[in-house]
Amino acid sequence: QHSPLGPFRLRSLAGAMTSMFRAPRAQDLVTDEDVKTWVLAAMDATMPALLKECREVLLFAMQEHKKVLAEQTVIMRRTLEEQSAQMIRTLEVQGRTVSRLIAFGGLSGICSALWKDLEGDRKAQYSLAVGYGLGVFVIILWV
């Protein structure tokens, strides 16, 4: 079963036949300049489509951003209006409270001075006390 040429001769013959039918390497056929030319041609061919798609994406993003800003503006304006209304109510309550404090202070000061002047006259002091009570009632209701 041995070849008359021997195992070494078969390998050499196989190697020689393989090298005869071997395809050339890509580096031997394609140069760096070819690759550069192909890449530039591909970029030139795809650039308009790429720019168009980028423009469409940016326009879409800008439209969505505009919608979000509009929604946020409405929400913020509504929040500011609610806060303003609450501040107005708070200021009204505080204003009434201060007015009542001033009225009570004035009424108490006047009644205290009159009370001292009416010392000894119980009937007049009781009348002053009733007047003070009515004054407090008026202050609470109308101030």
ABEGO torsion letter per residue (X at the ends): XBBAAEAAAAAAAAAAAAAAABBBBAAAABBAAAAAAAAAAAAAAAAAAAAAAAAAAAAAAAAAAAAAAAAAAAAAAAAAAAAAAAAAAAAAAAAAAAAAAAAAAAAAAAAAAAAAAABGBAAAAAAAAAAAAAAAAAAAAAX
